[in-house]
Amino acid sequence: MTAPILKHNYKNMNVVLPTNLWYSNQDSQVQSIAVNFNDGNGYQTLTMGQNSVVSYPSEGTYTWDYKLTLTNGQILYSHNPLCN
């Protein structure tokens, strides 16, 4: 997983996981998707199309950590840096 952008100009933003950007050949095996935006709120479970508010105290590089939980209990992790 990765964010569709790697740089932004905002300390506050809305993050949405749109259904039309979700590409997987194993969609039925995904139980949940959570992201730690490293904004002090820990992992937040994302629901397709639902808005999540992310706020950072200052400019800098923040790593988004993704956690995919599969229906068989396996947990997969990924991450990417995001600069503001």
C-alpha positions in Angstrom: 0.0 0.0 0.0 1.0 3.6 -0.5 -0.5 7.0 -0.5 -1.3 8.5 -4.0 0.9 11.5 -3.1 4.3 11.8 -1.4 4.3 15.6 -0.7 1.7 18.0 0.4 1.5 21.6 1.6 -0.9 21.2 4.6 -0.5 20.5 8.3 -4.2 19.4 8.3 -5.8 17.1 5.7 -8.6 14.8 5.1 -7.7 11.3 4.0 -10.2 9.0 2.2 -9.7 5.5 0.8 -11.9 5.6 -2.3 -13.3 2.3 -3.6 -12.2 3.2 -7.2 -8.5 3.4 -6.1 -8.5 0.0 -4.2 -6.9 -2.5 -6.5 -6.4 -6.1 -5.2 -6.8 -9.6 -6.6 -7.4 -10.8 -3.0 -10.1 -8.3 -2.0 -12.3 -10.9 -0.3 -9.4 -11.9 2.0 -9.0 -8.4 3.5 -10.7 -8.1 6.8 -9.6 -4.5 7.7 -7.2 -1.7 6.8 -5.6 0.5 9.4 -3.2 3.4 9.1 -0.9 5.0 11.6 -0.4 8.5 10.2 2.2 9.2 13.0 0.1 12.2 14.2 -0.1 10.9 17.7 -3.4 9.0 17.3 -2.0 5.5 16.6 -3.6 3.2 14.1 -7.0 4.2 12.7 -9.2 1.7 10.9 -10.2 3.0 7.5 -13.5 2.3 5.9 -13.9 2.7 2.1 -15.2 6.2 1.4 -15.0 7.4 5.0 -13.1 10.6 5.8 -10.2 10.6 8.4 -8.8 13.8 9.6 -5.0 14.0 10.0 -3.3 17.0 11.7 0.4 17.5 12.2 1.9 20.0 14.6 4.7 21.1 12.3 6.1 20.7 8.8 8.4 17.7 8.3 8.4 14.1 7.0 6.0 11.7 8.6 5.8 8.0 7.9 2.4 6.4 7.2 2.4 2.9 8.5 -0.3 0.6 7.0 -1.7 -2.6 8.6 -3.7 -5.0 6.5 -5.5 -7.7 8.5 -6.6 -10.7 6.4 -9.5 -12.9 7.1 -7.1 -15.8 8.1 -5.6 -13.6 10.9 -2.4 -12.8 9.0 -1.3 -9.2 9.4 0.7 -7.4 6.6 2.6 -4.2 7.1 3.8 -1.5 4.7 4.9 2.1 5.1 5.8 5.2 3.1 7.1 8.7 3.9 5.0 11.8 3.3 6.6 15.2 3.4 4.9 18.6 4.1 
